[in-house]
Amino acid sequence: MANPGVGGTLSAATDTLIGTPTADDLLIVEGGLWKNKPIAGKIAMATKGGQETVSSQTLTTNTTLDLAQGNIFDITVGANLQLSFTGAVAGKGCSFTLYLKQNATGNYTVTWGNTIRWSGGAPTLTKTANAIDILVFESIDGGGTWFGSLVGVNFV
């Protein structure tokens, strides 16, 4: 069988399907084109049960959260504070989830570093004691800009 290369087209005159492709095949045929098969790592991710590293902390001062500590942050807010982020890698999409919990006293505010962009402005977070707000942040430029999304507020 002629090897048209990745992205090459198949020709009925020169290419023949021999057998059924297996999971070990390096190339697959789809829509008459050769292309790389899905990366095994993506499949393996599903077998790990979606486990991710959680970093849990109580914060009472302005803090920079570092993605080297994990990509899920469970933060108890114990004072008014400002959060910013580091650890994004240039050329890679980076994201993390932030669980913000007011401590037993509550009534604290959280402000954000100037690299965070929000749709419609920064959200108003819950100040009720022990309430949890959930946010997700993504960056595609190595952390130069973070896009913040509020997932939900006032989980009790």
Biotite code that builds the C-alpha atoms (Angstrom):
import biotite.structure as struc

atoms = struc.array([
    struc.Atom([0.000, 0.000, 0.000], chain_id="A", res_id=1, res_name="MET", atom_name="CA", element="C"),
    struc.Atom([1.333, 3.411, -0.866], chain_id="A", res_id=2, res_name="ALA", atom_name="CA", element="C"),
    struc.Atom([1.887, 5.642, 2.145], chain_id="A", res_id=3, res_name="ASN", atom_name="CA", element="C"),
    struc.Atom([0.443, 9.050, 1.277], chain_id="A", res_id=4, res_name="PRO", atom_name="CA", element="C"),
    struc.Atom([1.723, 10.469, 4.606], chain_id="A", res_id=5, res_name="GLY", atom_name="CA", element="C"),
    struc.Atom([-0.285, 12.224, 7.248], chain_id="A", res_id=6, res_name="VAL", atom_name="CA", element="C"),
    struc.Atom([-2.985, 14.287, 5.630], chain_id="A", res_id=7, res_name="GLY", atom_name="CA", element="C"),
    struc.Atom([-2.511, 12.615, 2.210], chain_id="A", res_id=8, res_name="GLY", atom_name="CA", element="C"),
    struc.Atom([-5.487, 11.330, 0.277], chain_id="A", res_id=9, res_name="THR", atom_name="CA", element="C"),
    struc.Atom([-6.224, 7.703, -0.458], chain_id="A", res_id=10, res_name="LEU", atom_name="CA", element="C"),
    struc.Atom([-6.399, 6.488, -4.004], chain_id="A", res_id=11, res_name="SER", atom_name="CA", element="C"),
    struc.Atom([-8.610, 3.574, -4.966], chain_id="A", res_id=12, res_name="ALA", atom_name="CA", element="C"),
    struc.Atom([-6.088, 2.767, -7.709], chain_id="A", res_id=13, res_name="ALA", atom_name="CA", element="C"),
    struc.Atom([-3.033, 2.465, -5.447], chain_id="A", res_id=14, res_name="THR", atom_name="CA", element="C"),
    struc.Atom([-4.218, 2.030, -1.823], chain_id="A", res_id=15, res_name="ASP", atom_name="CA", element="C"),
    struc.Atom([-5.931, -0.987, -0.357], chain_id="A", res_id=16, res_name="THR", atom_name="CA", element="C"),
    struc.Atom([-7.356, -1.546, 3.104], chain_id="A", res_id=17, res_name="LEU", atom_name="CA", element="C"),
    struc.Atom([-5.774, -4.687, 4.513], chain_id="A", res_id=18, res_name="ILE", atom_name="CA", element="C"),
    struc.Atom([-7.633, -5.924, 7.572], chain_id="A", res_id=19, res_name="GLY", atom_name="CA", element="C"),
    struc.Atom([-9.320, -3.928, 10.291], chain_id="A", res_id=20, res_name="THR", atom_name="CA", element="C"),
    struc.Atom([-7.272, -1.206, 12.029], chain_id="A", res_id=21, res_name="PRO", atom_name="CA", element="C"),
    struc.Atom([-6.404, -1.944, 15.660], chain_id="A", res_id=22, res_name="THR", atom_name="CA", element="C"),
    struc.Atom([-5.672, 0.266, 18.653], chain_id="A", res_id=23, res_name="ALA", atom_name="CA", element="C"),
    struc.Atom([-1.961, -0.228, 17.905], chain_id="A", res_id=24, res_name="ASP", atom_name="CA", element="C"),
    struc.Atom([-2.152, 1.383, 14.454], chain_id="A", res_id=25, res_name="ASP", atom_name="CA", element="C"),
    struc.Atom([-0.261, 4.674, 14.222], chain_id="A", res_id=26, res_name="LEU", atom_name="CA", element="C"),
    struc.Atom([-2.405, 6.130, 11.475], chain_id="A", res_id=27, res_name="LEU", atom_name="CA", element="C"),
    struc.Atom([-6.121, 5.872, 10.839], chain_id="A", res_id=28, res_name="ILE", atom_name="CA", element="C"),
    struc.Atom([-8.261, 6.571, 7.811], chain_id="A", res_id=29, res_name="VAL", atom_name="CA", element="C"),
    struc.Atom([-11.136, 8.979, 8.229], chain_id="A", res_id=30, res_name="GLU", atom_name="CA", element="C"),
    struc.Atom([-13.175, 10.491, 5.419], chain_id="A", res_id=31, res_name="GLY", atom_name="CA", element="C"),
    struc.Atom([-10.666, 9.286, 2.824], chain_id="A", res_id=32, res_name="GLY", atom_name="CA", element="C"),
    struc.Atom([-7.691, 10.962, 4.580], chain_id="A", res_id=33, res_name="LEU", atom_name="CA", element="C"),
    struc.Atom([-4.835, 9.505, 6.593], chain_id="A", res_id=34, res_name="TRP", atom_name="CA", element="C"),
    struc.Atom([-4.434, 11.191, 9.959], chain_id="A", res_id=35, res_name="LYS", atom_name="CA", element="C"),
    struc.Atom([-2.794, 10.576, 13.309], chain_id="A", res_id=36, res_name="ASN", atom_name="CA", element="C"),
    struc.Atom([-4.837, 8.474, 15.689], chain_id="A", res_id=37, res_name="LYS", atom_name="CA", element="C"),
    struc.Atom([-5.914, 10.059, 19.016], chain_id="A", res_id=38, res_name="PRO", atom_name="CA", element="C"),
    struc.Atom([-3.126, 10.464, 21.543], chain_id="A", res_id=39, res_name="ILE", atom_name="CA", element="C"),
    struc.Atom([-3.127, 7.618, 24.068], chain_id="A", res_id=40, res_name="ALA", atom_name="CA", element="C"),
    struc.Atom([-2.586, 10.095, 26.926], chain_id="A", res_id=41, res_name="GLY", atom_name="CA", element="C"),
    struc.Atom([-6.044, 11.506, 26.366], chain_id="A", res_id=42, res_name="LYS", atom_name="CA", element="C"),
    struc.Atom([-7.516, 8.038, 26.757], chain_id="A", res_id=43, res_name="ILE", atom_name="CA", element="C"),
    struc.Atom([-5.350, 7.293, 29.791], chain_id="A", res_id=44, res_name="ALA", atom_name="CA", element="C"),
    struc.Atom([-6.643, 10.466, 31.491], chain_id="A", res_id=45, res_name="MET", atom_name="CA", element="C"),
    struc.Atom([-10.110, 8.927, 31.631], chain_id="A", res_id=46, res_name="ALA", atom_name="CA", element="C"),
    struc.Atom([-8.742, 5.854, 33.411], chain_id="A", res_id=47, res_name="THR", atom_name="CA", element="C"),
    struc.Atom([-7.221, 7.946, 36.206], chain_id="A", res_id=48, res_name="LYS", atom_name="CA", element="C"),
    struc.Atom([-10.663, 8.834, 37.520], chain_id="A", res_id=49, res_name="GLY", atom_name="CA", element="C"),
    struc.Atom([-10.254, 12.557, 36.845], chain_id="A", res_id=50, res_name="GLY", atom_name="CA", element="C"),
    struc.Atom([-7.978, 12.933, 39.865], chain_id="A", res_id=51, res_name="GLN", atom_name="CA", element="C"),
    struc.Atom([-6.273, 16.292, 40.230], chain_id="A", res_id=52, res_name="GLU", atom_name="CA", element="C"),
    struc.Atom([-4.060, 17.824, 42.894], chain_id="A", res_id=53, res_name="THR", atom_name="CA", element="C"),
    struc.Atom([-5.887, 19.978, 45.463], chain_id="A", res_id=54, res_name="VAL", atom_name="CA", element="C"),
    struc.Atom([-4.059, 22.710, 47.361], chain_id="A", res_id=55, res_name="SER", atom_name="CA", element="C"),
    struc.Atom([-5.875, 23.667, 50.576], chain_id="A", res_id=56, res_name="SER", atom_name="CA", element="C"),
    struc.Atom([-4.970, 26.819, 52.509], chain_id="A", res_id=57, res_name="GLN", atom_name="CA", element="C"),
    struc.Atom([-6.399, 29.412, 54.866], chain_id="A", res_id=58, res_name="THR", atom_name="CA", element="C"),
    struc.Atom([-5.390, 32.873, 53.671], chain_id="A", res_id=59, res_name="LEU", atom_name="CA", element="C"),
    struc.Atom([-5.156, 36.030, 55.738], chain_id="A", res_id=60, res_name="THR", atom_name="CA", element="C"),
    struc.Atom([-2.817, 38.061, 53.484], chain_id="A", res_id=61, res_name="THR", atom_name="CA", element="C"),
    struc.Atom([-2.590, 38.913, 49.783], chain_id="A", res_id=62, res_name="ASN", atom_name="CA", element="C"),
    struc.Atom([-1.415, 35.789, 47.991], chain_id="A", res_id=63, res_name="THR", atom_name="CA", element="C"),
    struc.Atom([-0.175, 34.575, 44.620], chain_id="A", res_id=64, res_name="THR", atom_name="CA", element="C"),
    struc.Atom([-1.508, 31.078, 43.951], chain_id="A", res_id=65, res_name="LEU", atom_name="CA", element="C"),
    struc.Atom([1.057, 28.918, 42.112], chain_id="A", res_id=66, res_name="ASP", atom_name="CA", element="C"),
    struc.Atom([-0.192, 26.277, 39.666], chain_id="A", res_id=67, res_name="LEU", atom_name="CA", element="C"),
    struc.Atom([2.859, 24.190, 40.622], chain_id="A", res_id=68, res_name="ALA", atom_name="CA", element="C"),
    struc.Atom([0.874, 23.430, 43.825], chain_id="A", res_id=69, res_name="GLN", atom_name="CA", element="C"),
    struc.Atom([-2.055, 21.976, 41.893], chain_id="A", res_id=70, res_name="GLY", atom_name="CA", element="C"),
    struc.Atom([-4.899, 23.021, 39.674], chain_id="A", res_id=71, res_name="ASN", atom_name="CA", element="C"),
    struc.Atom([-7.655, 22.975, 42.261], chain_id="A", res_id=72, res_name="ILE", atom_name="CA", element="C"),
    struc.Atom([-7.393, 25.454, 45.115], chain_id="A", res_id=73, res_name="PHE", atom_name="CA", element="C"),
    struc.Atom([-9.533, 25.072, 48.246], chain_id="A", res_id=74, res_name="ASP", atom_name="CA", element="C"),
    struc.Atom([-9.101, 28.438, 49.942], chain_id="A", res_id=75, res_name="ILE", atom_name="CA", element="C"),
    struc.Atom([-10.597, 29.521, 53.250], chain_id="A", res_id=76, res_name="THR", atom_name="CA", element="C"),
    struc.Atom([-10.754, 33.313, 53.352], chain_id="A", res_id=77, res_name="VAL", atom_name="CA", element="C"),
    struc.Atom([-9.748, 34.660, 56.772], chain_id="A", res_id=78, res_name="GLY", atom_name="CA", element="C"),
    struc.Atom([-9.298, 38.363, 55.913], chain_id="A", res_id=79, res_name="ALA", atom_name="CA", element="C"),
    struc.Atom([-9.849, 40.854, 53.099], chain_id="A", res_id=80, res_name="ASN", atom_name="CA", element="C"),
    struc.Atom([-7.280, 39.892, 50.484], chain_id="A", res_id=81, res_name="LEU", atom_name="CA", element="C"),
    struc.Atom([-6.127, 40.152, 46.876], chain_id="A", res_id=82, res_name="GLN", atom_name="CA", element="C"),
    struc.Atom([-5.401, 37.038, 44.801], chain_id="A", res_id=83, res_name="LEU", atom_name="CA", element="C"),
    struc.Atom([-3.176, 36.693, 41.769], chain_id="A", res_id=84, res_name="SER", atom_name="CA", element="C"),
    struc.Atom([-1.779, 33.656, 39.950], chain_id="A", res_id=85, res_name="PHE", atom_name="CA", element="C"),
    struc.Atom([1.487, 32.275, 38.619], chain_id="A", res_id=86, res_name="THR", atom_name="CA", element="C"),
    struc.Atom([2.738, 29.072, 37.046], chain_id="A", res_id=87, res_name="GLY", atom_name="CA", element="C"),
    struc.Atom([1.052, 29.144, 33.642], chain_id="A", res_id=88, res_name="ALA", atom_name="CA", element="C"),
    struc.Atom([3.227, 27.816, 30.813], chain_id="A", res_id=89, res_name="VAL", atom_name="CA", element="C"),
    struc.Atom([3.681, 29.754, 27.557], chain_id="A", res_id=90, res_name="ALA", atom_name="CA", element="C"),
    struc.Atom([2.312, 27.885, 24.559], chain_id="A", res_id=91, res_name="GLY", atom_name="CA", element="C"),
    struc.Atom([-0.029, 25.747, 26.684], chain_id="A", res_id=92, res_name="LYS", atom_name="CA", element="C"),
    struc.Atom([-3.601, 26.239, 27.780], chain_id="A", res_id=93, res_name="GLY", atom_name="CA", element="C"),
    struc.Atom([-3.630, 26.401, 31.592], chain_id="A", res_id=94, res_name="CYS", atom_name="CA", element="C"),
    struc.Atom([-6.635, 26.326, 33.887], chain_id="A", res_id=95, res_name="SER", atom_name="CA", element="C"),
    struc.Atom([-7.591, 25.833, 37.502], chain_id="A", res_id=96, res_name="PHE", atom_name="CA", element="C"),
    struc.Atom([-10.632, 25.807, 39.745], chain_id="A", res_id=97, res_name="THR", atom_name="CA", element="C"),
    struc.Atom([-10.868, 27.959, 42.852], chain_id="A", res_id=98, res_name="LEU", atom_name="CA", element="C"),
    struc.Atom([-13.140, 27.098, 45.780], chain_id="A", res_id=99, res_name="TYR", atom_name="CA", element="C"),
    struc.Atom([-13.388, 30.190, 47.997], chain_id="A", res_id=100, res_name="LEU", atom_name="CA", element="C"),
    struc.Atom([-14.849, 29.568, 51.444], chain_id="A", res_id=101, res_name="LYS", atom_name="CA", element="C"),
    struc.Atom([-15.553, 32.314, 53.964], chain_id="A", res_id=102, res_name="GLN", atom_name="CA", element="C"),
    struc.Atom([-14.301, 31.312, 57.410], chain_id="A", res_id=103, res_name="ASN", atom_name="CA", element="C"),
    struc.Atom([-16.682, 30.986, 60.392], chain_id="A", res_id=104, res_name="ALA", atom_name="CA", element="C"),
    struc.Atom([-16.687, 34.796, 60.801], chain_id="A", res_id=105, res_name="THR", atom_name="CA", element="C"),
    struc.Atom([-17.239, 35.628, 57.128], chain_id="A", res_id=106, res_name="GLY", atom_name="CA", element="C"),
    struc.Atom([-17.834, 39.080, 55.658], chain_id="A", res_id=107, res_name="ASN", atom_name="CA", element="C"),
    struc.Atom([-14.444, 39.238, 53.869], chain_id="A", res_id=108, res_name="TYR", atom_name="CA", element="C"),
    struc.Atom([-13.803, 40.537, 50.356], chain_id="A", res_id=109, res_name="THR", atom_name="CA", element="C"),
    struc.Atom([-11.526, 39.135, 47.655], chain_id="A", res_id=110, res_name="VAL", atom_name="CA", element="C"),
    struc.Atom([-10.059, 41.339, 44.950], chain_id="A", res_id=111, res_name="THR", atom_name="CA", element="C"),
    struc.Atom([-8.085, 40.264, 41.907], chain_id="A", res_id=112, res_name="TRP", atom_name="CA", element="C"),
    struc.Atom([-4.774, 41.032, 40.238], chain_id="A", res_id=113, res_name="GLY", atom_name="CA", element="C"),
    struc.Atom([-4.847, 43.176, 37.095], chain_id="A", res_id=114, res_name="ASN", atom_name="CA", element="C"),
    struc.Atom([-4.183, 40.220, 34.736], chain_id="A", res_id=115, res_name="THR", atom_name="CA", element="C"),
    struc.Atom([-7.684, 38.788, 35.262], chain_id="A", res_id=116, res_name="ILE", atom_name="CA", element="C"),
    struc.Atom([-10.464, 39.529, 32.784], chain_id="A", res_id=117, res_name="ARG", atom_name="CA", element="C"),
    struc.Atom([-14.138, 38.961, 33.565], chain_id="A", res_id=118, res_name="TRP", atom_name="CA", element="C"),
    struc.Atom([-17.199, 38.923, 31.352], chain_id="A", res_id=119, res_name="SER", atom_name="CA", element="C"),
    struc.Atom([-19.133, 41.959, 32.582], chain_id="A", res_id=120, res_name="GLY", atom_name="CA", element="C"),
    struc.Atom([-16.730, 42.760, 35.427], chain_id="A", res_id=121, res_name="GLY", atom_name="CA", element="C"),
    struc.Atom([-15.530, 40.961, 38.534], chain_id="A", res_id=122, res_name="ALA", atom_name="CA", element="C"),
    struc.Atom([-18.299, 38.985, 40.248], chain_id="A", res_id=123, res_name="PRO", atom_name="CA", element="C"),
    struc.Atom([-19.768, 39.794, 43.635], chain_id="A", res_id=124, res_name="THR", atom_name="CA", element="C"),
    struc.Atom([-18.785, 36.997, 45.965], chain_id="A", res_id=125, res_name="LEU", atom_name="CA", element="C"),
    struc.Atom([-20.703, 35.657, 48.949], chain_id="A", res_id=126, res_name="THR", atom_name="CA", element="C"),
    struc.Atom([-19.687, 37.073, 52.345], chain_id="A", res_id=127, res_name="LYS", atom_name="CA", element="C"),
    struc.Atom([-21.828, 34.735, 54.452], chain_id="A", res_id=128, res_name="THR", atom_name="CA", element="C"),
    struc.Atom([-19.889, 32.714, 57.056], chain_id="A", res_id=129, res_name="ALA", atom_name="CA", element="C"),
    struc.Atom([-18.869, 29.253, 55.743], chain_id="A", res_id=130, res_name="ASN", atom_name="CA", element="C"),
    struc.Atom([-20.367, 29.876, 52.273], chain_id="A", res_id=131, res_name="ALA", atom_name="CA", element="C"),
    struc.Atom([-18.403, 28.619, 49.259], chain_id="A", res_id=132, res_name="ILE", atom_name="CA", element="C"),
    struc.Atom([-18.114, 30.273, 45.840], chain_id="A", res_id=133, res_name="ASP", atom_name="CA", element="C"),
    struc.Atom([-16.594, 28.373, 42.908], chain_id="A", res_id=134, res_name="ILE", atom_name="CA", element="C"),
    struc.Atom([-14.600, 30.039, 40.108], chain_id="A", res_id=135, res_name="LEU", atom_name="CA", element="C"),
    struc.Atom([-12.642, 28.773, 37.102], chain_id="A", res_id=136, res_name="VAL", atom_name="CA", element="C"),
    struc.Atom([-9.671, 30.553, 35.498], chain_id="A", res_id=137, res_name="PHE", atom_name="CA", element="C"),
    struc.Atom([-8.016, 29.909, 32.120], chain_id="A", res_id=138, res_name="GLU", atom_name="CA", element="C"),
    struc.Atom([-4.988, 31.356, 30.341], chain_id="A", res_id=139, res_name="SER", atom_name="CA", element="C"),
    struc.Atom([-3.710, 30.687, 26.828], chain_id="A", res_id=140, res_name="ILE", atom_name="CA", element="C"),
    struc.Atom([-0.772, 33.106, 26.908], chain_id="A", res_id=141, res_name="ASP", atom_name="CA", element="C"),
    struc.Atom([1.383, 31.887, 29.799], chain_id="A", res_id=142, res_name="GLY", atom_name="CA", element="C"),
    struc.Atom([-0.551, 33.831, 32.436], chain_id="A", res_id=143, res_name="GLY", atom_name="CA", element="C"),
    struc.Atom([-0.323, 37.265, 30.831], chain_id="A", res_id=144, res_name="GLY", atom_name="CA", element="C"),
    struc.Atom([-4.123, 37.247, 30.816], chain_id="A", res_id=145, res_name="THR", atom_name="CA", element="C"),
    struc.Atom([-6.438, 35.057, 32.873], chain_id="A", res_id=146, res_name="TRP", atom_name="CA", element="C"),
    struc.Atom([-10.116, 34.679, 31.983], chain_id="A", res_id=147, res_name="PHE", atom_name="CA", element="C"),
    struc.Atom([-12.239, 34.234, 35.102], chain_id="A", res_id=148, res_name="GLY", atom_name="CA", element="C"),
    struc.Atom([-15.669, 32.625, 35.225], chain_id="A", res_id=149, res_name="SER", atom_name="CA", element="C"),
    struc.Atom([-17.978, 32.384, 38.202], chain_id="A", res_id=150, res_name="LEU", atom_name="CA", element="C"),
    struc.Atom([-19.388, 28.841, 38.376], chain_id="A", res_id=151, res_name="VAL", atom_name="CA", element="C"),
    struc.Atom([-21.643, 29.275, 41.387], chain_id="A", res_id=152, res_name="GLY", atom_name="CA", element="C"),
    struc.Atom([-22.096, 31.202, 44.619], chain_id="A", res_id=153, res_name="VAL", atom_name="CA", element="C"),
    struc.Atom([-23.291, 30.622, 48.150], chain_id="A", res_id=154, res_name="ASN", atom_name="CA", element="C"),
    struc.Atom([-22.854, 26.861, 48.400], chain_id="A", res_id=155, res_name="PHE", atom_name="CA", element="C"),
    struc.Atom([-23.658, 26.056, 52.021], chain_id="A", res_id=156, res_name="VAL", atom_name="CA", element="C"),
])
